Amino acid sequence: AEGSEVCFGPTAVIAIGDIRLALRSLPGYEWDTGMYTSVGLALRHAALVFVKSSSHFRVAYGPHAARILAADTPGATVGNMRRL
């Protein structure tokens, strides 16, 4: 999409077999699917999409998902408040 470099910084897609990794240089929130579509990746063709986001990704990515798995990773935005 036009202007994706402004939002994500320089971005590259790395192919490893059937796996496609969209790597961007700037951090950001996954509030829309533009991270993938701006570099030519179609969510409908993906068996798995990983989004590093605490919860707000659900509005944009939820309609594309058969199910959502939430990882309980360490850090300031940990999903399990007892681990904070």
Secondary structure, 3 states (H helix, E strand, C coil): CCCHHHHHCCEEEEEECCEEEEEECCCCCCCCCHHHHCCCCCHHHCCCCCCCCCCCCHHHHHHHCCCCCCCCCCCCCCCCHHHC
